[in-house]
Amino acid sequence: MAPEDFRSVLVALRKSNPDEIYYLAGQSSVGLSFEQPAETMQSITLGTLNMLEGCRMMDRNIRLYHAGSGECFGNTNGKPANEKTPFYPMSPYAASKSSAHWLVNNYRDAYGIFACTGILFNHESSLRPERFVTQKIIRAVKRIADGSPEKLSLGRLDISRDWGWAPEYVNAMWLMLQQEKPTDFVVATGVHITLADFVRVAFECAGLNSKDYVVQDEALFRPTDATVSFGDPSKAAKELGWSASIRGVDVVKKMYQSLN
């Protein structure tokens, strides 16, 4: 199925006749979205619209989960973002996710579709591609620990993010579609650490000092980037009974351990 092609979406829905859909497709890299803004907008926003329209045309009630993003909030200015925090996207990726979010809300209100958005902050696992900075760090640390003479080149180290463990977030996705009524939830740990701390802990896992191996490259800086971004998951805790058990530096350790 190609989400950007409505006919393809409709054919897939009619063949599978699903009870639930977890729509996770689309260009998923913030950094890459600056290089491919049109493809990012098309794959995320148009893909979501096609999925919503396909669900509307089915002769059964389908529950649709849409993968939103904490990137939609932009810089949270030292405060955790909740479901009522205004969006201020700072990348083509975030702008696309914001648009898709409002499409979901519109179809839910206009057509009574059971559709909801999980506004997920950063969620990591060993399955992350290396184009994502977290996996880039972990893989580089492992190679250096194994004897590689390389240096780890990174952009800004002062940014602070709310990193969680992806398998736990998938459970939150499922819980959203088991509720009586559809609504949106922020899914986050509520804890944020700087990228510098992420790097430091990753090297400590290998018994190394990050200061000996990390170089900062301004070419890797994004045109715009949120300084601090973290979420308030209290609604998910109250209504879903969900909370993250792996937070902050524990995510780093979990990622490194997964390679061994």
Phi, psi and omega in degrees: 000133174255108185303332180286346181256108186300319180300319179298319179297312183296319178298316181296319179295318182291327178287319184274331180047060189281157170272322181225146175233130174250100187270101184245006186287167176119158177299125192246007182256123177297313181300315181294334182295334176288332179273331182229063184295320182293316179295323179296311180298317182293313185291325183273303187285310179295321178300317179295317178300315179298321180294318178296315180295322177297317178297322180296327184273351178285153182266025176215160180276114179254137176266123186245124172260129177248130181278100175274193184208140173295344177298337180300331182283340184069221180280119182276002173055041176081002179243143179288137180276137174240188186295344181257000179288131180298148176281144173213074185297140183239021177202160174302325177299312181294322178296321179294316179294324178296316179298316179297323179301313182288332174295318178300313179299320181295314180292327177295316181286320186281324188239000179071021179289140174279090181226135180216158180245130169268112181274084188274130169278178188309127179230127190243159171196178179292348182274356178303133172293156184287351176289344175276139190298326181297314180287327175302317179295308184300316181295319180295318178300317180297316180295318179296319178297331180273003174114000180294138181275004186293162170251154178263113180266127181224162176273233181293135179253352184270353179294149183235131184227157177263094183263128177236182184257120189306316180304325177292324181290328177297324176297322177296321177303311181298317181299325180300322182277358178262001182280161180292321180234146181281137175203167184264150181223138166282129177242112186201172177269336186083002180239138177231146176227158179283160176295328177300319177291322177302312180296314181302313182293322179300316179290324177298327177299332180262006180073028183238162177258120185300331182297339181275351190228350186256134174235144180262130184239113182295340178294342180267359177291141176276155178304320173219145182204134178293135179284310180234130179216115174206160190244162176251103184270022187295327178294318178297322178295318184286314188264333180255344186070027184250140170206153180279135177260343180248116188224155170053233185295338178294331176295318179300312181298320180296318179296318181292318180299329183292344178273349186252000000 
